[in-house]
Amino acid sequence: EPQSTAPSWAWPGLIDQMNPPAYFLTTMLYVKTYGDQAKPFIQKLFPYLVKTYEWYHHHLQSSFSNSTYHWNGRRNAGDAALDSGLDDFPRAPQFHDREINVDLQSWMVKMSRIMSTLASFIHQDPSPFQRRAEAQMQSLSQFLWNTNTQFYHDYDGSTDRLLSHIGVVGYLPLCLKIETNEDRIVSLLKRMLDERLNSPFGLRSLSTDDPQFAGTGNYWRGNIWGNMQYLCASAASSYAVDGSLSSTTRSLAKELAQAIESSFVKTVSRNCFDNPFRSPGDIYETYHPLTGDGFNNVPFTGWTSLTMLIMSQMYL
């Protein structure tokens, strides 16, 4: 990331930061789409994926344990983390090396599981990735799940306590489809269906009852984002047909998927075609958490173009 696109306080850490590894998801989709025809390409790509994966594991490790992680961009960013991609989502007021971030912890579990699958696909040993995924998932559920709030939260290394924010970082374990414990799945689904997160315009990034919820439409302190709508609708659709879950849980997942599909598509469509105060055809970076009005950068296809995949239910 060039200095010209980042605030000066973030410059010292730019060489030691990485954004979420979303390209691992598209690599897996490529394999699912092309099957054995994808094998020659994955065999060439695999050493580079290993190198990238190991960079995340070693450079972003928390001092809490060797199976926990934090964003390095937290070091000079106050209560933000630009490298997380969730920019100003509220974090611990002060960074500590023992901090653990739910979203990165979830991405590490997902990466480990994908690397295990890809290793098996090209006839390599998947066990190192499997062992690491198990340890990472155990750390996620053991250290970051709050039994009182029934939600995942960041761990504040300065106070050795979990934070209390209800929002995108806490529901990411479900949206990345790494959560397999049915009780936790149900708790997360119920939280996401609650009107404080589930708006008529899409899934909010922060609960409206959070003290740092920004009704003015600040980035990740409430706003509605197309990339998260897609990930969450994709995951909910998958849980809705998971035969290992109870019919009640599957119904909750189906309800969430349908709610996101309906509300977000209507929001994008309204702003694009039906708003007399906006230019026709406008697609926005994000949408206001209280009104659904298009917000921030425009025109912006980017992740908002995922609306087309939501409409066609072409999920990961």
Salt bridges, closest charged atoms under 4 A:
ASP36 OD1 - LYS39 NZ 3.67
GLU54 OE1 - HIS58 NE2 3.13
GLU54 OE2 - ARG132 NH1 3.26
ASP79 OD2 - ARG221 NH2 3.02
ASP97 OD1 - ARG75 NH1 3.01
GLU99 OE2 - ARG74 NE 2.67
ASP103 OD2 - ARG91 NH2 2.73
ASP154 OD2 - ARG91 NH1 2.97
ASP160 OD1 - ARG98 NH2 3.31
GLU179 OE1 - ARG184 NE 3.09
ASP194 OD1 - ARG196 NE 2.81
ASP209 OD2 - ARG196 NH1 3.07
ASP210 OD2 - HIS165 ND1 2.75
ASP293 OD1 - ARG270 NH1 3.41
